[in-house]
Amino acid sequence: MPIARILAALLSMLALGTCAARNIALVQEHHGREFRCDRRYVRAEHVEGERWVSRGCGFEADWDCRNRRCELHDARAHGMGAP
């Protein structure tokens, strides 16, 4: 039985990793569309739950992503000399 539990845990971790990679790409895509920026210049990171932060092309944004849709909550200039 321990082998079955180990395999189940490994499969669960693999599924979570795949899901995280898909969500990163989704956040990058939404950020790119919102700020007219090529997504290859966007970094995204998971904050907690459904919350994500993206940075790129002079902007930082907070997102809530559910069911392959992201909603922008807040955006601000990032790394620029803006007031």
GIBELWO-V840856 format. One record per residue. N is the residue number from 1. RES is the residue in one letter. SS is DSSP state (helix for helix, strand for strand, loop for the rest). PHI is phi in degrees with one decimal (999 if undefined). PSI is psi in radians with two decimals (none if undefined). Layout:
# GIBELWO-V840856
<<N RES SS PHI PSI> <N RES SS PHI PSI>>
This chain:
# GIBELWO-V840856
<<1 M loop 999 -0.64> <2 P helix -57.9 -0.61> <3 I helix -64.9 -0.69> <4 A helix -63.8 -0.69> <5 R helix -66.7 -0.70> <6 I helix -64.0 -0.79> <7 L helix -62.5 -0.72> <8 A helix -62.5 -0.72> <9 A helix -64.8 -0.74> <10 L helix -64.0 -0.74> <11 L helix -64.2 -0.68> <12 S helix -63.9 -0.76> <13 M helix -65.0 -0.67> <14 L helix -63.6 -0.75> <15 A helix -63.7 -0.73> <16 L helix -64.7 -0.69> <17 G helix -63.8 -0.72> <18 T helix -64.7 -0.73> <19 C helix -64.0 -0.75> <20 A helix -62.4 -0.74> <21 A helix -63.1 -0.69> <22 R helix -66.0 -0.71> <23 N helix -68.2 -0.64> <24 I helix -60.3 -0.82> <25 A helix -62.0 -0.66> <26 L helix -65.5 -0.79> <27 V helix -64.1 -0.74> <28 Q helix -60.2 -0.73> <29 E helix -63.8 -0.80> <30 H helix -65.1 -0.74> <31 H helix -61.1 -0.80> <32 G helix -59.8 -0.73> <33 R helix -68.2 -0.75> <34 E helix -65.5 -0.70> <35 F helix -110.0 0.26> <36 R loop 49.5 1.09> <37 C loop -137.2 2.44> <38 D loop -67.5 2.25> <39 R helix -62.7 -0.31> <40 R helix -68.9 -0.26> <41 Y helix -97.1 0.12> <42 V loop -107.3 2.32> <43 R strand -108.5 2.41> <44 A strand -128.5 2.49> <45 E strand -141.3 2.58> <46 H strand -79.5 2.31> <47 V strand -95.5 -1.07> <48 E strand -173.9 2.67> <49 G loop 53.3 -2.06> <50 E loop -101.9 0.14> <51 R strand -91.7 2.39> <52 W strand -134.8 2.72> <53 V strand -125.2 2.41> <54 S strand -126.8 2.58> <55 R strand -137.6 2.35> <56 G strand 169.3 2.61> <57 C loop 54.9 0.65> <58 G loop 86.0 0.10> <59 F strand -130.5 2.63> <60 E strand -124.0 2.42> <61 A strand -140.5 2.59> <62 D strand -105.7 2.35> <63 W strand -128.5 2.65> <64 D strand -119.0 1.98> <65 C strand -114.8 2.17> <66 R strand -143.9 2.44> <67 N loop 52.1 0.82> <68 R loop 63.2 0.38> <69 R strand -130.2 2.40> <70 C strand -117.9 2.40> <71 E strand -113.8 2.24> <72 L strand -74.9 2.23> <73 H strand -103.8 -0.66> <74 D strand -157.5 2.56> <75 A strand -142.6 2.58> <76 R strand -152.6 2.76> <77 A strand -65.7 2.48> <78 H loop -138.6 2.16> <79 G loop 71.2 0.44> <80 M loop -125.4 2.88> <81 G loop -86.7 0.54> <82 A loop -79.2 2.54> <83 P loop -70.7 none>>
